[in-house]
Amino acid sequence: MIKNYSTTLAGRPLKVEIGKMAGLANGSALVSYGETVILATVVASEEPKEGIDFFPLSVNYEEKFYAVGRIPGGYIKREGRPSERAILTSRVIDRPMRPLFPKDYRNDVVITTTVMAVDQDCSSEVTAMIAASLVVDISDIPFAGPVGSVQVGYVDGELIINPTSAQREVSELALTVSSSSSKVMMIEAGANEIDDDLMFEAIMKAHAVNQEIVNFINEIKADCGKAKKEDYVRFTVPEEIVAEITAIIGDERMEQAVFTDDKQVREQQLKTLKEEVTQKLTEEGKEEHLAYLGEAFYNFEKKTVRRMILRQHKRPDGRALDEIRPLSAEVDLLPRVHGSGMFTRGQTQVLTVTTLGPLADTQTLDGLDELEVSKRYMHHYNFPPYSVGEARAPRAPGRREIGHGALAERALIPVLPSENEFPYAIRTVSEVLSSNGSTSQASICGSSLSLMAAGVPIKSAVAGISVGLVTGETDDDFVMLTDIQGLEDFFGDMDFKVGGTHKGITAIQMDMKIQGLTPEIIKQAFEQTRKARTYILDDIMAKAIDMPREELSPYAPRITQITINPEKISEVIGPKGKTINKIIDETGVKIDIEDDGRVFICGIDAEKTKRAIEIIEGIAKDIEAGQVYTGKVVRLMNFGAFVELLPGKEGLVHISQLAHERVEKVEDVVNVGDTIEVKVIEIDKQGRVNLSRKVLLEKPKKEEAKTEQ
């Protein structure tokens, strides 16, 4: 039976059709927002996955090029691996939903959202987020939803829910907020230095609109939702085994093992305790209890850390709740590269390297958003195994690396100079050298240092900081931790990451492990991150480098911008690119030409760059009588020599204009390949250029005397 539901979201129709497609999935729906259409499905395995201690949730956001009336590029002509945008969207669907599944649920759950049609004014990402929550809610899979999601823009001083394509292009804010019926579940933002109060207002406005979506999904769920499965296999450790393992170790010894500022020391101390428990259980003939040791030990460690933080305000490394780990900042660590900067926070250390290139190095994006067709600034984040002491080979970047790289990229874009101010493609690469929490925020700091060291004229340095959370039984029973380390992130309830300048916020990413945040927690998070951000900018980063260098590295390319008449672009390029390629071969530069007549010449050698500019300007300038050129003889005829004045432009020196004296044969004066100086003496009605070498030569004395007489 097909059922249809509809409502209005930000002035546009939101429609849901259930029962028409994908009937074998646990839950499915065709969700339309405007003319954007998403097919969402969720499927859960019948049996739990064995041998794991986590919930196996997989979220996939699939972009189909037919949704925007395009055929994929490349040889194969079909969609391949997901784009970076698709991976990031999968992450924002996953993050608000994951905490709402039961903690003891171990069945495989796969959520798939397929983009089938795109209306650029109605975000496919937001539609997919709503659709994903909807299909899980109406399925028989245990889930404490629903979740509503919207985007917020800031245009002309006004906060706008789900901005249109035109509004997104000029918006000062790109904020995505997900909410349950009572709390904020996820925040993702990029902003042009928005102050804390305005950001909080935008989040609360989004949260209010999300309640409309939550109510809409609840109405659908009440009408056609399946009964939730309550008889699934629950993965819990028997209480008697927990009590036994806890008694062997004891609270005091667990506290001593956990509370140290050295990650490696902590891991060794915990390993020793676990080995002791294993030996004790084996000696007592209780080998069957060892199957629960890992989870029981983890829960005991987690309970100890959370209790000490929440009740005694004691952090594992002994810091105060708002205290930041020891920090340091350095620049110019690597020779030859265009810029380098390293930021160290406790045992977390990130080195970022900047590379500058011509605009031809701008990354082309092949996605569904018409506003995102290229990327001039690229930030890449690498997390090698040695950074956490693991002995395994490196592998390709995963979703986490792509997500952290995108966060740092988003934080720095608002302070970058425009293309006209700084006509370079810019790439920063953050290498995580050591990791004990907040590596993404260290990469923001390291990238700021590296960009300034490279001479990129950024408007302001950007710093990143993360705040954690440990909650009790009630909403007002919580503790917030500034600059969380790995253990606090692992056992805590939140990782609230904020990047920004003195002026305001440029990026936010919030990860949750509990069922949402209250407005009070969000406000306090902003206050603590602002205070910490100011300290990092003023007391740490500014002491390493306080402003961008005035000169680029001697190893960085020099890019010069000139402007020519757009009507002359075809002449500069030449037939099949022959002219421009000849200039490149001769001078060794790189050339980018924009449709508006802007030409960017990139080269290391100043003289060759100057020569390329002269050639291009010469081509773009009309040849007129009286001009003097240095050209190359390209071919000889019995009546004269043809000279190339500029690529693609030739003129004829008649045999009578080669020299003052009589010339019997052209070869007696010039040969192919000779460089000679000539003057334009005439451009005839057919556009033919006539040249003279003779008029630029000194007259022989006999000729001078005859002229005088």
Beta strands, then each sheet from edge to edge (+ up, - down):
strand 1: 3-9
strand 2: 12-18
strand 3: 27-33
strand 4: 36-48
strand 5: 57-63
strand 6: 107-117
strand 7: 148-155
strand 8: 158-161
strand 9: 173-179
strand 10: 184-194
strand 11: 327-331
strand 12: 339-345
strand 13: 348-357
strand 14: 363-364
strand 15: 374-375
strand 16: 377-382
strand 17: 425-434
strand 18: 463-471
strand 19: 478-482
strand 20: 494-500
strand 21: 505-512
strand 22: 558-563
strand 23: 590-593
strand 24: 598-603
strand 25: 628-637
strand 26: 640-646
strand 27: 649-654
strand 28: 675-683
strand 29: 689-692
sheet 1: 1+ 2- 3+ 4- 6+ 5+
sheet 2: 8+ 7- 9+ 10- 21+ 20- 18+ 19-
sheet 3: 11+ 12- 13+ 17- 16-
sheet 4: 14+ 15-
sheet 5: 22+ 24- 23+
sheet 6: 25+ 26- 27+ 29+ 28- 25+
end
